[in-house]
Amino acid sequence: MIGTTLRDIRKRITELASETGEYYLVCARYGDPPVPSTGLRFESRETARVAARMTERYRAALRRYDPRLPYYDVVVCQERSVECGAGSRSGEHSRCRDSGATEWTLTEPIVTRTTGSDRTLVEFCHCVAATVFETLSARGHEAVESAVMDAYFEFAERCSSPDGLCLRLLECMAAEIATGLPPVDQARVLSAAADRLDADGDGFRTAGQTPVDGAFSRLRALGIIERYRNRRTEDSGTALRQVELTEYALARHADRLPLLPVVVELHRRGREWIPVSAAPIDRERGWSVEFAPVREAIRTDARACSVAPEVV
Protein backbone atom coordinates (compact mmCIF):
# COMPACT_ATOMS: atom_id res chain seq x y z
CA MET A 1 0.00 0.00 0.00
CA ILE A 2 2.64 2.49 -1.14
CA GLY A 3 0.40 5.51 -1.69
CA THR A 4 -1.24 5.22 1.72
CA THR A 5 2.13 4.76 3.42
CA LEU A 6 3.65 7.86 1.81
CA ARG A 7 0.63 10.02 2.52
CA ASP A 8 0.43 8.96 6.18
CA ILE A 9 4.14 9.46 6.82
CA ARG A 10 4.15 12.88 5.15
CA LYS A 11 1.14 13.96 7.23
CA ARG A 12 2.83 12.85 10.46
CA ILE A 13 6.06 14.72 9.64
CA THR A 14 4.07 17.88 8.91
CA GLU A 15 2.25 17.54 12.23
CA LEU A 16 5.60 17.42 14.04
CA ALA A 17 6.83 20.65 12.40
CA SER A 18 6.74 24.11 13.97
CA GLU A 19 7.19 27.51 12.32
CA THR A 20 9.28 28.74 15.26
CA GLY A 21 11.51 25.68 15.61
CA GLU A 22 15.29 25.95 15.32
CA TYR A 23 16.00 22.34 14.34
CA TYR A 24 15.81 20.96 10.81
CA LEU A 25 17.00 17.98 8.77
CA VAL A 26 19.72 17.63 6.14
CA CYS A 27 21.65 14.94 4.34
CA ALA A 28 24.91 14.49 6.28
CA ARG A 29 27.00 14.11 3.12
CA TYR A 30 25.59 16.78 0.81
CA GLY A 31 23.69 19.17 3.07
CA ASP A 32 20.51 18.74 1.03
CA PRO A 33 17.18 19.00 2.85
CA PRO A 34 15.59 15.57 2.30
CA VAL A 35 12.13 15.07 0.85
CA PRO A 36 9.55 15.11 2.47
CA SER A 37 10.90 17.31 5.29
CA THR A 38 12.23 20.05 3.00
CA GLY A 39 11.76 23.49 4.58
CA LEU A 40 10.33 22.19 7.86
CA ARG A 41 11.55 23.19 11.33
CA PHE A 42 11.08 21.39 14.64
CA GLU A 43 10.87 22.70 18.21
CA SER A 44 13.24 20.22 19.86
CA ARG A 45 16.06 17.90 18.92
CA GLU A 46 14.00 14.93 20.10
CA THR A 47 11.11 15.88 17.81
CA ALA A 48 13.53 16.39 14.93
CA ARG A 49 14.97 12.92 15.51
CA VAL A 50 11.49 11.42 15.24
CA ALA A 51 10.99 13.37 11.99
CA ALA A 52 14.36 12.09 10.73
CA ARG A 53 13.35 8.48 11.32
CA MET A 54 10.02 9.06 9.58
CA THR A 55 11.79 10.76 6.68
CA GLU A 56 13.96 7.67 6.25
CA ARG A 57 10.83 5.47 6.34
CA TYR A 58 9.22 7.66 3.69
CA ARG A 59 12.22 7.42 1.40
CA ALA A 60 12.46 3.65 1.92
CA ALA A 61 8.80 3.29 0.89
CA LEU A 62 9.35 5.56 -2.11
CA ARG A 63 12.37 3.51 -3.17
CA ARG A 64 10.13 0.45 -3.63
CA TYR A 65 9.07 1.85 -7.00
CA ASP A 66 11.91 4.33 -7.56
CA PRO A 67 15.13 2.37 -6.86
CA ARG A 68 17.30 5.28 -8.04
CA LEU A 69 16.09 7.59 -5.28
CA PRO A 70 19.29 8.78 -3.50
CA TYR A 71 20.16 7.26 -0.13
CA TYR A 72 20.45 10.04 2.45
CA ASP A 73 21.98 9.81 5.91
CA VAL A 74 19.45 12.14 7.55
CA VAL A 75 20.81 14.15 10.49
CA VAL A 76 19.50 16.89 12.76
CA CYS A 77 20.90 20.43 12.51
CA GLN A 78 20.34 23.40 14.78
CA GLU A 79 19.72 26.84 13.32
CA ARG A 80 20.87 28.99 16.23
CA SER A 81 24.53 29.78 16.82
CA VAL A 82 26.46 27.48 19.15
CA GLU A 83 30.00 27.55 20.44
CA CYS A 84 32.50 25.94 18.11
CA GLY A 85 34.19 22.90 19.56
CA ALA A 86 31.15 21.80 21.53
CA GLY A 87 30.76 18.06 21.63
CA SER A 88 28.25 16.41 19.37
CA ARG A 89 26.75 12.99 19.50
CA SER A 90 26.47 10.51 16.66
CA GLY A 91 23.81 11.46 14.14
CA GLU A 92 23.67 15.14 15.21
CA HIS A 93 25.19 18.21 13.59
CA SER A 94 25.48 21.67 15.16
CA ARG A 95 26.23 24.79 13.18
CA CYS A 96 29.30 26.77 14.28
CA ARG A 97 29.43 30.43 13.28
CA ASP A 98 32.03 33.11 13.76
CA SER A 99 32.75 36.45 12.14
CA GLY A 100 34.80 34.81 9.39
CA ALA A 101 32.58 31.85 8.68
CA THR A 102 30.30 31.55 5.69
CA GLU A 103 26.75 31.65 7.02
CA TRP A 104 24.15 29.19 5.89
CA THR A 105 20.44 29.66 5.58
CA LEU A 106 17.83 27.04 6.33
CA THR A 107 17.18 26.11 2.73
CA GLU A 108 20.69 26.55 1.28
CA PRO A 109 22.32 23.19 0.46
CA ILE A 110 26.08 22.69 0.68
CA VAL A 111 26.00 21.25 -2.82
CA THR A 112 23.79 23.04 -5.32
CA ARG A 113 20.89 20.78 -6.23
CA THR A 114 17.34 21.35 -7.37
CA THR A 115 15.58 24.62 -6.63
CA GLY A 116 12.61 24.86 -4.28
CA SER A 117 10.20 24.99 -7.20
CA ASP A 118 11.82 21.89 -8.73
CA ARG A 119 11.45 20.03 -5.44
CA THR A 120 7.76 20.97 -5.32
CA LEU A 121 7.28 19.56 -8.80
CA VAL A 122 9.12 16.35 -7.87
CA GLU A 123 6.99 16.00 -4.74
CA PHE A 124 3.82 16.37 -6.78
CA CYS A 125 4.97 13.80 -9.34
CA HIS A 126 5.88 11.30 -6.63
CA CYS A 127 2.54 11.82 -4.89
CA VAL A 128 0.52 11.29 -8.08
CA ALA A 129 2.61 8.28 -9.11
CA ALA A 130 2.39 6.62 -5.70
CA THR A 131 -1.36 7.15 -5.53
CA VAL A 132 -1.94 5.72 -9.00
CA PHE A 133 0.30 2.74 -8.21
CA GLU A 134 -1.75 2.19 -5.07
CA THR A 135 -4.97 2.30 -7.07
CA LEU A 136 -3.73 -0.05 -9.79
CA SER A 137 -2.70 -2.54 -7.12
CA ALA A 138 -5.96 -2.25 -5.20
CA ARG A 139 -8.00 -2.84 -8.37
CA GLY A 140 -5.99 -5.85 -9.48
CA HIS A 141 -4.36 -4.35 -12.57
CA GLU A 142 -1.05 -6.16 -12.00
CA ALA A 143 -0.21 -6.41 -15.71
CA VAL A 144 -0.38 -2.64 -16.18
CA GLU A 145 1.52 -2.07 -12.94
CA SER A 146 4.34 -4.37 -14.13
CA ALA A 147 4.39 -2.77 -17.59
CA VAL A 148 4.81 0.67 -16.01
CA MET A 149 7.78 -0.52 -13.98
CA ASP A 150 9.44 -2.20 -16.97
CA ALA A 151 9.11 0.94 -19.10
CA TYR A 152 10.30 3.11 -16.22
CA PHE A 153 13.45 1.04 -15.67
CA GLU A 154 14.30 1.38 -19.36
CA PHE A 155 14.15 5.17 -18.97
CA ALA A 156 16.10 5.04 -15.70
CA GLU A 157 19.07 3.49 -17.47
CA ARG A 158 19.27 6.47 -19.84
CA CYS A 159 18.20 9.38 -17.63
CA SER A 160 20.71 10.82 -15.15
CA SER A 161 18.47 13.57 -13.72
CA PRO A 162 16.30 12.56 -10.74
CA ASP A 163 13.87 15.36 -11.59
CA GLY A 164 13.60 14.28 -15.22
CA LEU A 165 13.20 10.68 -14.13
CA CYS A 166 10.20 11.62 -12.03
CA LEU A 167 8.48 13.15 -15.06
CA ARG A 168 9.39 10.11 -17.16
CA LEU A 169 7.66 7.91 -14.60
CA LEU A 170 4.38 9.79 -15.13
CA GLU A 171 4.82 9.57 -18.90
CA CYS A 172 5.37 5.81 -18.75
CA MET A 173 2.48 5.36 -16.37
CA ALA A 174 0.04 7.32 -18.54
CA ALA A 175 1.07 5.49 -21.72
CA GLU A 176 0.75 2.03 -20.15
CA ILE A 177 -2.63 2.83 -18.60
CA ALA A 178 -3.83 4.18 -21.96
CA THR A 179 -2.84 1.05 -23.87
CA GLY A 180 -3.46 -1.50 -21.12
CA LEU A 181 -6.90 -0.53 -19.85
CA PRO A 182 -10.18 0.23 -21.64
CA PRO A 183 -11.60 3.76 -21.15
CA VAL A 184 -14.09 2.68 -18.48
CA ASP A 185 -11.31 1.14 -16.34
CA GLN A 186 -9.06 4.15 -16.93
CA ALA A 187 -11.83 6.39 -15.62
CA ARG A 188 -12.31 4.24 -12.53
CA VAL A 189 -8.59 4.25 -11.76
CA LEU A 190 -8.38 8.03 -12.17
CA SER A 191 -11.44 8.64 -10.00
CA ALA A 192 -10.20 6.34 -7.25
CA ALA A 193 -6.71 7.86 -7.36
CA ALA A 194 -8.15 11.36 -7.07
CA ASP A 195 -10.22 10.27 -4.08
CA ARG A 196 -7.05 9.09 -2.34
CA LEU A 197 -5.46 12.52 -2.61
CA ASP A 198 -6.24 15.33 -0.21
CA ALA A 199 -8.17 17.76 -2.41
CA ASP A 200 -8.24 20.46 0.27
CA GLY A 201 -4.57 20.47 1.16
CA ASP A 202 -3.05 22.49 -1.66
CA GLY A 203 -4.06 26.02 -0.77
CA PHE A 204 -5.35 26.81 -4.26
CA ARG A 205 -9.08 26.95 -3.59
CA THR A 206 -9.32 30.64 -4.36
CA ALA A 207 -12.70 32.27 -3.94
CA GLY A 208 -14.37 32.88 -7.28
CA GLN A 209 -12.30 30.34 -9.18
CA THR A 210 -14.04 27.60 -11.10
CA PRO A 211 -12.83 24.04 -10.43
CA VAL A 212 -11.16 24.07 -13.85
CA ASP A 213 -9.31 27.33 -13.19
CA GLY A 214 -8.33 26.04 -9.75
CA ALA A 215 -6.89 22.87 -11.23
CA PHE A 216 -4.86 24.60 -13.92
CA SER A 217 -3.71 27.35 -11.54
CA ARG A 218 -2.22 24.70 -9.30
CA LEU A 219 -0.59 22.92 -12.24
CA ARG A 220 0.92 26.23 -13.30
CA ALA A 221 2.25 26.94 -9.81
CA LEU A 222 3.81 23.48 -9.71
CA GLY A 223 5.56 23.98 -13.04
CA ILE A 224 3.57 21.37 -14.98
CA ILE A 225 2.41 24.10 -17.38
CA GLU A 226 3.44 27.69 -18.03
CA ARG A 227 0.07 28.99 -19.22
CA TYR A 228 -3.36 27.68 -20.13
CA ARG A 229 -6.48 28.90 -21.86
CA ASN A 230 -9.90 27.37 -21.36
CA ARG A 231 -11.43 28.10 -24.74
CA ARG A 232 -14.99 27.18 -23.85
CA THR A 233 -16.82 28.20 -20.73
CA GLU A 234 -18.37 25.53 -18.55
CA ASP A 235 -21.91 26.81 -19.14
CA SER A 236 -21.63 26.98 -22.92
CA GLY A 237 -23.94 24.01 -23.39
CA THR A 238 -21.42 21.96 -25.32
CA ALA A 239 -20.16 18.64 -24.00
CA LEU A 240 -16.56 19.09 -25.12
CA ARG A 241 -14.06 21.40 -23.43
CA GLN A 242 -10.98 22.61 -25.27
CA VAL A 243 -7.95 23.72 -23.28
CA GLU A 244 -4.67 25.09 -24.65
CA LEU A 245 -1.53 24.28 -22.65
CA THR A 246 1.80 26.07 -23.07
CA GLU A 247 5.18 24.73 -21.91
CA TYR A 248 3.75 21.41 -20.78
CA ALA A 249 6.37 19.57 -18.71
CA LEU A 250 5.60 16.05 -19.93
CA ALA A 251 6.73 14.99 -23.40
CA ARG A 252 5.00 12.99 -26.11
CA HIS A 253 5.47 9.27 -25.45
CA ALA A 254 4.96 6.69 -28.22
CA ASP A 255 2.83 9.15 -30.24
CA ARG A 256 0.63 9.82 -27.24
CA LEU A 257 0.40 12.88 -25.00
CA PRO A 258 0.56 11.77 -21.34
CA LEU A 259 -1.94 13.86 -19.39
CA LEU A 260 -2.05 11.90 -16.14
CA PRO A 261 -1.26 14.81 -13.74
CA VAL A 262 -3.75 17.07 -15.54
CA VAL A 263 -6.59 14.55 -15.42
CA VAL A 264 -5.96 13.58 -11.79
CA GLU A 265 -5.97 17.24 -10.74
CA LEU A 266 -9.24 17.86 -12.61
CA HIS A 267 -10.81 14.81 -10.96
CA ARG A 268 -9.70 16.04 -7.55
CA ARG A 269 -11.77 19.15 -8.11
CA GLY A 270 -14.90 17.35 -9.19
CA ARG A 271 -14.40 17.58 -12.96
CA GLU A 272 -14.45 13.98 -14.16
CA TRP A 273 -13.19 14.69 -17.64
CA ILE A 274 -11.09 12.49 -19.88
CA PRO A 275 -9.04 13.65 -22.89
CA VAL A 276 -10.37 12.66 -26.30
CA SER A 277 -7.78 14.36 -28.53
CA ALA A 278 -4.46 16.20 -28.41
CA ALA A 279 -2.83 18.28 -31.13
CA PRO A 280 0.36 20.38 -31.16
CA ILE A 281 -0.06 24.12 -31.64
CA ASP A 282 2.33 26.79 -32.90
CA ARG A 283 4.25 27.57 -29.77
CA GLU A 284 6.95 25.80 -27.81
CA ARG A 285 5.60 22.67 -26.16
CA GLY A 286 2.08 23.90 -26.80
CA TRP A 287 -0.91 21.58 -27.01
CA SER A 288 -4.60 21.85 -27.71
CA VAL A 289 -6.41 19.19 -25.68
CA GLU A 290 -10.07 18.34 -25.96
CA PHE A 291 -11.83 16.86 -22.94
CA ALA A 292 -15.22 15.18 -22.59
CA PRO A 293 -17.18 14.19 -19.48
CA VAL A 294 -16.26 10.60 -18.60
CA ARG A 295 -19.83 9.32 -18.60
CA GLU A 296 -20.61 10.84 -21.97
CA ALA A 297 -17.35 9.64 -23.54
CA ILE A 298 -18.00 6.08 -22.38
CA ARG A 299 -21.71 6.19 -23.28
CA THR A 300 -20.93 7.27 -26.84
CA ASP A 301 -18.13 4.67 -27.07
CA ALA A 302 -15.49 7.32 -27.71
CA ARG A 303 -12.60 4.88 -28.07
CA ALA A 304 -10.11 7.70 -28.51
CA CYS A 305 -10.72 8.90 -24.95
CA SER A 306 -7.67 8.15 -22.84
CA VAL A 307 -5.39 9.50 -20.15
CA ALA A 308 -2.78 9.63 -22.94
CA PRO A 309 -4.66 10.31 -26.20
CA GLU A 310 -3.02 9.72 -29.55
CA VAL A 311 -1.55 12.88 -31.05
CA VAL A 312 -3.46 14.02 -34.13
N, C-alpha and C positions, 0 to 999 in steps of 0.2 A: 504494500500500500504506500508507494513512494510519495504520491502527491499529498496524501493526508499527513504523512510523517513530516515532510518539509514544511507544510503550512502550520502544523502544530508547534514545531520547534521554533520557527520564525516568530510566531505569536508570543511564545514564552520568552524569547530573548528580548522582544520589544517591551514586554511587561516588566522586565528587570531593569530597563534603562531609565535614566533620569536626566533631565535637561541640565541640572546643576552639578552633576557628578564630575569628578576629576580623574576617574580611571577609564581606560579604554583598551581595546585589543588591537594587536598588530601581529604580523608574521615576524618571528624572531630573526629570520634570515634576511628578508627583504625590506621589512618595515611597512609592508602593505597592510591596510585595514582589511580583514577577511570578510567576505560575504558569508552570512547575512548580517553581521554586526557593524558594517561600515557606517561611520558617522555617529555611532551610539556611545553615550557615556554612562558610567555606573557610579553609584554613591560610595561604595566601599570596595576594597580589594576582594573581600570574600564574595560579594555579589558578582564582581567581574570574573572571578574564577569560575563561578557557576555558568556564566554566559560563555566563557571560553570553552568549557566542556560541551555545552550545547551547540556552540558553533562547530566544533569538531564532529559532533554527531550529525549535524546538518550536512556538512561537507562529505561525510562518509556515505550518507543516504544518497546524496546527489551523485556521487561517484559510481553508484550502481548502474546508472545509464550514461554517465559521462566519465569514462575511465581516465580521460586526459585532464580532468580537473586537477590543478596543482595541489600538492600536499603542503599544508602550512603547519608549522609549529607555532600554535597560537599562544601568545604570552600577554600578560597584563602590564600596561604602562600607566604611569601616573603623570597627570598634566602639570601639577604644581611643581615649583622648584624644590629640589632637595639638595642636601650637602653632598658634594662629590666625595667619593670614597666610602660612603655609607654601605654597609653590608647588604647584600641582596640574597634572597633564597632562590633555589632552583625554580625555574619557570616564571620568574618575576623580573621585570625591567623597571628601573627608575631613571628619570631623565635628569641629568646633571647640567646645570647652566652656569656660566660665568660671563663676565663682560666680553670675553674674546670668543665665546662659543657661538656656533651657528644655531640659531633658535629654530625649533620645529613648530609647526602648527598641528592641530589635531588631525587634519585630513591630508597632510603632506607626507607622501611615502619617501623612504630613503632612496628607492629606485623608482624612477618615473615609470608609471604603468598607465592604466586606463584612467580617463577623466571621470569625474563624478557622474556626468550624464551618460557616459559609456557604461558605467557600472549599473546605472538604473535600467538601461536597456537590457543588459545581460540578465539582471534579476528578473525582469519581466519575461524574457524568453525562457529562462529556466522554469519560472512559475507556470507559464502556459504549457510548456513541454511536459513537466511533471504531472500536471493535472490531466492532460490528454492521455499520457501513458497510464495513469491510474484508471481512467475511464475505459480505455481499451481493454485493460486487464479485467476490470470488473464485469465487462460485458462479454467476455470470452472471445475477443478478437485476437487470439494469440498469433495467427498467421501475419496479420498486419503489423502487430507489435514487433515480431521478429524481423519482418521486412524493413521496418524503419531502422532498427538497430544495424542490420547488415549494410544498408545504404549509408548510414551515418558513419560507420567505421571506415568505409571506403573514402569518404570525405576527410575523416580525421587523419588519414595517412598523408593527405596532400595539403592540409590546411594547418599552418603554424600559429595562427592567431586564435587565442581562446574566444575573443569576442566574435570573430568571423565564424568560428566553429559553432557557436550558439545559434547564430542565424541559419547556418546550414542545417542544423538539426530540425528547425521548424520547417525549412524547405523540404527536407526529406520526409518529414512526418506528413505534411500536407499532400505531397505527391503520392505517397503510399496509401493514405486514406482514400484519396480520390480514385485511385485505380483498384484498390482492394475491397472497397465497400460500396454497395449501391447507395443512391442518394438518400433513401429513407433511413438507412443505418448511419450514414454520415451525419444527418440531421440529429439523430438521437444521441450520437457521441458528442456533438458540439453542444447540444442543449444540456446534457449531463455534466460536461466539463465546465460549462459556464456556471451551472448551479454550485459546483464545488468551490468556485472562486468567491472571494468576498467582494461583492459588487459595491459595497458602501465604504470600502477602505482606501479609496484612491484620492479622495479630496477633489474630484473634478465634477461633482454634482452642482454646477453653478446654477443659481436661480435664473429661470428664463430660457435655459438651454433645452433644446429637444434632446431626446435620447441619442439620436444620430449625431448631433453636434457634440454632445458630451463624449461619445465614443471616439470620434475622430480628433477632438481636442486632446484627449488623453494620449492617443497614438502619436499625435504631433509632439506633445511634450516629452514623450519617451524616445523620440527619434526614429520611430517606425516610418513616419512620413514627414515631409517638409510642409506641404500644403494640401488642402483638399477643397473640392467644390461639389456640393450636393446640387445637382442640376435640376432636380425635380422636387418640389415641396411634398411633404408627407400627406397633405390634404388635397393633392391634385386630382385624385380620383383614378389614377392609373396604377396598375399593380406593380409595374417595374420601377426601380429606382436606379438612376445613373449617377455614379460618383466618380469624379476625376481625382486621381492621386498623383502627387509630384514628389520625386525623390523617395520612392518607396524602397525600404531597406532590403527587402528580400528580392532575390533574382529569379528570373525564369528558370524552371527546372523541368527538363524533358518536355519542352514545348507546352508547359503549363505554368500558370501564374499562382504561386502558393499564397493563399490569403488567410491562412489559419489564424494569425493574431488578430486580423481585422474582424473576421467572422465571430471569433470567441468574444471579442470586446463588444460587438453589436448585440450578441445574445445575452451578455451580462446585463445589458441595459434594456432588455425586454424587446429587442427587435430581432425576431427569429427570421433572418434573411439568409439566403444562400446565393452565392454568385452563379450567374448563368452564362456570362461571357466576359472576356477581357481582351482589350485591344490596346496596342501601344499608341501613344499620341506624340505630337511633335514638341516634346521637351524632354530634358534629360531624365531618364527613369520615370517617365510619365505614363500613366495607364488610365484608360477609361473602363470602369467595371460596372456591369449591370447586375443588379440584385433583384431577386423575387422573393416574396414570402414563402417560407418553406412549405406550408400546406398547399399553397396554390401550385408551386413548382412540382410537387409530388403528384398532386391530383391531376395535373395536365400532362404527367409523364414527361417532364422536361429533362431528358436524359443528359443534357449538357450541364445541368446544375451540379456544382461540385465545389468543395473547399479549395480546389486548385483547378479552375476551368481551363480548357484548352485555349491557347492564344489564337485569336482570329486575325 
